[in-house]
Amino acid sequence: MERGLFLLGLVVLTTSFTIPRFSEVHEVYENGEDENPILNIDSDADLFEGDILLPKEKNALVNQRYRWKFPIPYILGDDLDLNAKGCVHQAFEMYRLKSCVDFKPYEGEKTYIKFEKRGGCFSSVGDQQNGQILSLGTGCDHKAVIEHELLHALGFYHEQSRTDRDDYVDIWLDQVTPGLEHNFNKYNDDFITDQNTAYDYESVMHYRPFSFNKNESIPTITTKIPEFYNIIGQYLDFSKMDTLRLNRMYNCSGPLTLLDQCSFEYASICGMIQSSNDDADWVHLKSSAGDEDHTLLGRCRDAGYFMYFNTRTGDPLQSALLESRTFYPKRKLQCLQFFYKMTGSAQDKLVVWAKIDDGTGTVRKMRKIHTFYADSEHSWKIAHVPLEIDVKFRYAFQATRGDPTSSTGGIYIDDISLTETHCPNAVWTIRNFSKIMETANVDTVLDSPRFYSREGYGYGIRIMPLSSYSDYTGNYVGLYFHLTSGENDAVMKWPAVNRQATLVVMDQDPDILQRMSSARSLTTDMTISSDGQYLWDNPSKVGKYDSSCQCYRGTSRGWRNFIKYFDLRRRNYLKDDDLIIFADFEG
């Protein structure tokens, strides 16, 4: 049983391919209507700066009285959409991963946050001391939007409200819709504080260029440095500065659910140790031509380090064990993520072990978790290994040499992170994605292999490398979810409703705290398609056959504006020219 559960979390790698459209594609939001949901121009609520319910005193950012004590009690209102409820929990997990901010279900406390579905996305600023509403109306069920509104609740105003904002952006009040000019006020230092940080164009709290504009083709905000114009107003995730300020405001000593990360850039190799009971060692190597590390791949030549085990020389079956330091988990839930490369013989092995407390306080009981084998792809791959340990432990990498006479390389590992979170259910890696973007047209469609959810439903991902949607930043990639037929269909419940599908395009920044991955979610329901069938019914009944997976694919539903070309090219989404997509489908 343990092995079966583990296999659901393993990395799945595939090359990309173009196929005909086997099914309809439905947009979750048509015509980009979720482009700027926090402005709430048509909301009935009395809002300030588009999404702020003003407290009686407005200096919540400076006044310590408005700071929360953790964990923050919360209530999910009965009127809240199921998808919004799932996205709230996703946002909670990002706060736990990147800060000391925590949340707990309401148990009668005086102060709390209640999430409700009202007319738009909005929040009060700071702890109001007597309970407060955070609204997630239609179009607000987006992880980054909820992060934004929770930052208001935690005491933050919009970035362009800063005292020094005129040094960095121009506000064109003559282009603002009459009566909405107050949304561009700026404030003195006795009202807000910037936590001694620089202006952040990338903040999730920044307005977009066309916010509150009266002419759809003329912006209300432009940046003094033109290169930042397409960056302001991003809804990917917290920026590096957002989390720095949050952690400073609440005196966080560290994030709650990050146990470890290591990119091997220093000789200390993050406190990892070579075992004395093996017959070889891992080697700490610097990148060189043809032997590049993953951390700085494509960015710096002859820079960056990784751990390496040579399988070209030495005796067969010699092995080396590299152990982490000891960890003390708070949850029985861990995900070990790392990048690895195997360029040796097909008999080479990389084994992930857990070394756990044996019940006496000594960490020495070994548990084999998973074995990776070499294949014909001599490139960096991502792996996820769920651990599920509730006692102190170490993780370890064991490299074993197979046949040195047929090896031309060895085993590499780099960019490790250990978090107390779920591993993604499925991973789809698309190689050479820049080339695909260059040659794609609006009819180009790529479908993933079939994945299985933890419940047993088959599903797939559809990507449109050149979406029909574009805006002032340029082109977009569209991303969609669909069900597929599978081996468990006879025992699954149909239609497969009230389940949340989440798709994530991974930012491959080596520092997990600085990643700005793009995530969207949708929830399956009793929607009936144009041919009178339930959209989420058994694909064998309502789908179309696809020989590439030897399965039926149902209708795809998703977002034509999932991620901008501009963002793909400026961060680490296309490291080694790989686009990495995570997927989950949970009930």
N, C-alpha and C positions, 0 to 999 in steps of 0.2 A: 504493500500500500504506500509506504514511504517513497519508494522509487517512482511509483506512478504519479504521485503528487509532484515530485520533483521535476519530472519530465515536462510538465506543463509550463514550467518557468524557464526552460532552456532557450537559448538563442536559436533562432531559425534564420539561416542565411540563404539568399537566392540571388541570382542575377536577374536583371530586368528583361522584359520582353513586351512587345506591342501586339495587341490582339484586337479583333473587332469588338464592338460594343455588344455584349451579350444581354444586357438588361437596361432598363430605364435608369436615369439618374435624377434624383429629386434633391433640390437644395433645401437645407434647413432654414436658411435665410435668403430670400430673394433680393436681388439688386443691392446687395451690400447694406441692408437695413440695420445690421448690427455694427456698422462701421464706427459709430461713436455713441454707444448706448447711454453713457453716463451724463450726457448733456441734458436729457429730459426736458427738451424745449416745450413739449406739449403736456407735461405733467401738471396735475391739479395741485400738487403740494407747493407750499411756499418755500422755494429752494433758493439757496445762495450759491454762487459759483457753479450752478448747474446740477449739483448733486449733494449739497450740504444743508442739513437742517440745523439752523443756528441755535446754540445754547444761549441762556440768558447772559452769561459772560462769554466773550468771544476769544479770550486768550488761552484756550485749552492747550495749545502747544507749549506754552511757557509755564502755566500754572500747574504745580505738582498735584493739586487737588483733583485734576482731571485724569491723572495717570491710573491705569488699571492695575489691579493685583491679579496674579495668575494662580490657577487657571481661570479664564473668563467664562462665567456661566452663559449658556446659550439655549435658545428655544427655536426649533424649526416649526413655524406656523403651519396649521393644517391646510391653509390656502396655497402654500408654496408648492410649485411644480416639482414633480419627482426628480426631474433632471437638475433643477436648481439645488435640491437637497444634496444630491451626489456631488455637485460642483462645490458646494460649501465645504464638504468634507475634504475634497481635493485641496482647496485653499488652506484649510486648517493644517493639512500635512505639509504644505510648502512653508507655512509659518514655523512649524515644528522643526523642519529640516534646516531652515536658514536663520533661526533666532531662538530665543527662550520663551517666546509667546506660546501659550497653551490655552486650550479650551476644554470645557467639561459640560455635560448636560445639566440644565437648570435643576436645582433642588431647593427652591424656596428662598434664594438669596435676594437681598434688596436691589442689588445692581446686576444687570445682565444685558445681553443683546438678544433681541427677538427678530428673527428673519421672517419677513412677510412679503407677500406679493401685492405690491401697491402700484401706483402709476409711475413706474420708472425705477432707476437704480439710485438710491441715495442713503445717506447716513448722517448722524450727528457727529461732531468732532469731540473726541475725548469721552471719558466716563462721566455720564450725566448723573450718576449716583442713585438713580431711582428707576433704572430700566430704560431701555431705548429701542427704537425700531431701526432696523436696517432693511430697506426695501430692495427686493429683487423682482422687478416686474418683467414683462415680456422682453426677451432679448438680453436679459442680464445674467442668464445662466452660463457664465463664462468664467473660468478660473481666474484670469487676470483682472476682470472687472470686479470680482468679489475680493480679490487681494486689494484692489484700489479702494473699495468702499470700507474694508476693514482697516486700512491705514488711516482713513478719516476717523473711524471709531477709536483708533488708538492714539489720535491726537495730531494728525498731519493734515495740512492744507495743500493746495495745488502748488506745483513747483514754480509756475510763473507768477505766484503771489509774493515771491521773495523780495526783500528790500532792494537787492542789487540786480533785479531781473533786466533792467534797461541796458545793462552792460552786455547782455547776451542775446536778447530778443527784442524785436520791434513789435509793438501792439498797434494795429491800425484801427483806431476807434471809429474812423469814418466808414469803415467797412462792416462794423458790428450792427446787427439788427437793432433798430431803435428800441430803447427801454431795457436792453440787456448789457449795457456798458459796464454795470457794476460787477459783472462776472470777471472783469479784468483788473480789479483793484489790486494794488500792492500794499504791503504792510510794513510797519516799522519793526525794529528789533525788539521792542518791548511787547510786541504782539505775537510774533513768531520767532523761532530760532532755526538756523540752518545746521545746527549741531557741528559748527566749524567745518563745514564741507563745501566743496566747490559746486557751482551751478551744474545741474545734471540734465542734459538734453534727453537722456535715455530713461529718465524716471517714469515709472508707471503712473505717476501723479501729474504728468505734464499734459496740457491741452494739445490737440492736433492743430495743424495749420488753419483749417477751415472751421474752427469752432465758433458757433454763434454768428456765422457770416450771413450777410443779406444778399450777397451775390455769389452764386454757387461756384463761380470760376475765379474768385478773388479771395485770397487768404486774409485772415484777421491777425495771424501771427507769422512772422518770418524770423529766421535766425541770423544773427550778425555774421556767423561763419556759415556760408551756404551749405557746406558738407553735412550739417546737422539738420537741414530742413526736413528731409525724409525720415529722420529718426524720431523727432518729437511726437509724443502721443502714442507710443507703441503700447500694444496690449499683448505682449508675449509673456512677461513675468516680471518679478522684481528686478530692478537694475542692481548693480553692485553697490551703488550709493544708497539706494532705498534700504537695503538690508544693513548697511553700515550705520545709517542714521537711526533705524529702528533699534538696533542693538545698543547704540550709545544712549538713546533716550531711556531705555529700560535696563541699562547696566547689565546686559547679558554677558555672562562669562563664556558662553559657547552655545551652539545649537543643541536642541533636545534629542534629535534622532540621528545625527551624524556621529558614528563611532570612530571612523577612520577614513583617511584618504591618503594616497601616496602616488607621486609621479616619479619617484626615485631620482630627483634632481640633486640630492645631497648624499655625501658619502655615508651618512648615518642610516640610509635606506629606511627611514621612518621607524626605526627601532626594531626592524625585522632581524631575525637571527638565523644563521646557518646551523642546521642540526649537526650534532657531533656523532650521530649514530648511522650516518649514511657513508657512502664511499666516494662522493664527489661534492662539488659546490656550485652554486649559482655564481655568476660573475656580474659585477656592476660595470656596464659598458657605456661609453660615450658614443653618440651617433656618428656615423661616417657614411660616405657615399655608398648606397646599396644596403646599408644597415641603419636606417633611420628609426629614431624612437617615435612613439605615438604622440607624446605631449606637444612637441613643437613641429610635428610633421607638416611640411609645406610652408613653414613660416621662417625657419632659420636653418642654415646649412651648418653641418658639423657642430650641432648644439643639441643638448638634451641627453638624458640618460635613461637606461632601461635595465632590467635584469635578464640575463641570458644564460642558457645551458647548451653547451656545444655537444652535438650528437655526431659530428664527423669523425672525431678521434676518441680513443678510449675503448674499453671493453663493452660488449653488449650487456644490457640489463643493469649497468651502473646507474645510480640515481642520486639526486640531490634534493634535500628537503629544506624549504625556506619557510620559517614560521613567523607569524605576526607576534606583536606583544599581546598581553592578556586583556580581555574586555569583560566588562560587567554589565550585561544587558538589563534594560528595564522592561522590555517587551519580549515575548516569545515570538519574535518576528524580525528577521534580518534578511537583507539582500546584499550579496557580495557581487559587485559589478567590476569587471576589469576588461582590458583589451589584451589579446594574445595573438601570437603569430607562430606557426610551426612550418619550418622550411626544410626539415630533415626527411627521414625515411617514413614509410607508412606504419612502421612498427613503433615509432616514438610515441610516448604518452605523457600527458599532463594531467595529474590527478589533484583535485581539490579535496582537502581533508579538513575536518573539524577536530580539534583536540580539546576535550571538555573535562570539567571537574568530575572526578570519579566518585564523588560522595564523601570523600575525606578532606576536601579542601585542596587537593592536589590536581593540577591540570595535566592529565596524562592519558586519559581514555580516548583512543583514536576512533573516528567515525569517517569512513570513506563516503564522500558526497557525490562526486561525479568524475568521470574520466573523459578527457578530450583527446582525439587522435588527429594525426597529421592528415592532410588531404592535398589535392592538387593546387589549391588556392594558397599561394605563399604571400598573403597580405594580412594586414591587421584585421581582426574580427572582434566583435563585442560579445561578452558572455555575461549571463546573470545566473547566480547560484543561490537559491533560497536555503537558509540554514535552520531557522526555527529552534533556537536554543534558549533556555531560560536559566542557565547556570554560567559561571565564568568560563571563558573559553579562549582559544586561539584559532585562527584559520591558517592553513598551510598549503603551499604549492609543492608538489613532488614532480620533478621531471625525470623521466626514465629514457635512457638511450636504447633504441631498438637495434637496427642493423647499421653500424657505422659505414660499411662498405657501400651502402646505397643512399647515404645521407649527404646532402650538399649544404647543410646549415645546422639549425638547432631550434630551440624553443625560447620564445621571448614573452615577457609580461610587462605591462605598463599601465599607468593611470587607473589605479585601484580605488574603489570606494566601498565602504561598508556602512549601510544605513539600517535603521530599525523601521523599515517600510516593506511593502510588498514588492516583489519583482514583477515586471510586466509579464502579462500572460503570453504575449507573442512579440517577436521582433522580426521586422522585414528590412533587410539591407539591400539597397539598390546601388549597384556599382556604376561608375562613370556618369553620374547624374548631370554634370555640367554639359557633357556631350549630348545627352538626351534633351536637355533644355534648349540647346542650340538648334537641334534638328526637328523638334516637335512642332506640330501644328495643333489647332484646337480640336482636331479629331483623334489625336494620339491618346491612347488609353493603355495603362499598364495595370494588370490585376495580379495580386499577390498569390502565393500558394494558399492552400486551405489551412487554417488554424483551428484549434479546438479550445473552447472556453473551459474553465474549471468544471462547469456543470456538464459539459459534453456537447454543446452546440458547435456545429461547424460554421466558420465565418471567414470573410476575406476583406481585403482593402483594395480600393480602386484609386489610382492616382491619375490625374490629368496634368502632365508636366507643363502644358501651356493652357491655362484656364481661359474661358471666354471673358473673364472679369479682369478689369484693369482700373487703375486710378492714377492720381498725380505722381505716385512713386514708380509706376510701371506695371509690369505683368505680375501675375500670381500663379501659384500652383493650387490646383483643386484636389481635395482629398475626401474620400467617401468610404462608407462602411456598408457591407451587405452580408446576409446569411448565405451559407452554402449547405448543400446536402452533405450528410456524413454518416459514419458507421453507427451512430447512436440514435438516429432519427426515430426509430420505432418506439423508443422509450422516452423520448423528449416530449415536453408539453408544447402544443401548438394552438394558436400563434404564440411566438416567443415574445411576450409582452412584459412591460414593467422591468426591463433590464437596461442598464446603461452601457453604451459603447463609448469608449474614450480612445481617441487617436492622438499621438504625440509625435511631432518631428523633433528629434533630439538635437540640442545644442551640445556639441562634443567638446566643450571647454574642459580641460583636465581638472579644473577646480569645480566640484559639484555645486559649491555655494554661489558660483558666478554664472552658472548655466541659465539661459533664458529660452528654454524649450517652448515650442508652440503647441498648445493643447486645446482640443475641443471635445465636447461630449454631446451625445444625443440619447434620448430614451425611447425605447420601442413602445408602441401603443397599438390601438385597434384601428389605425388608419386603413382605409380601403383604397386601393389603387384604381386607376382609370378603367381597368377591365373588371372591376367588381370583386377582386380578390383582396384578402387581408395582406397588407404590405409585408408583414413579418410572419407569414405562414410558412409551412414546410417548403423549402425551395424545390424539392422534387415535384411538388404540386404546382407552384406558382412561378418557378424560375426557368432559366434556359440553360441547356447543356453546354458545358465548356470542356473540350477534350484535353486542355492543358492540365486540368486538375482532376479530370474524369469525375466531374461533379456538376450539380446544378447550382447556378448562382442566382440569388434573388435580386430584387431591385436595390440599387445603391442609393444611399442617402447621405448627404454630407454638405461640404462647403466648397464653393468654387473660389472663395477668397481665403483659403486656409493659411497660406503664408506667402509673403512677398518675395519676388526675385531679389529685391534690394536687400532684404534681411538675410536670405540664404547666402548671399555673396559677401556680407560684411562681417559675419560672426563665424562660428565653427560648425555650422550645419553641414558643410560639405568637406570636412577634413578627409584627406586622401581621396576626394571626389566621391565619397560614399554618403548617401542620404539614408539615415537610420530612422525607422518609424516603429514606435511601440504601439501596441493595441491591447485593450482589455474589454471584456464583455461580461458584466457581472449582474447577478440578480439580487 
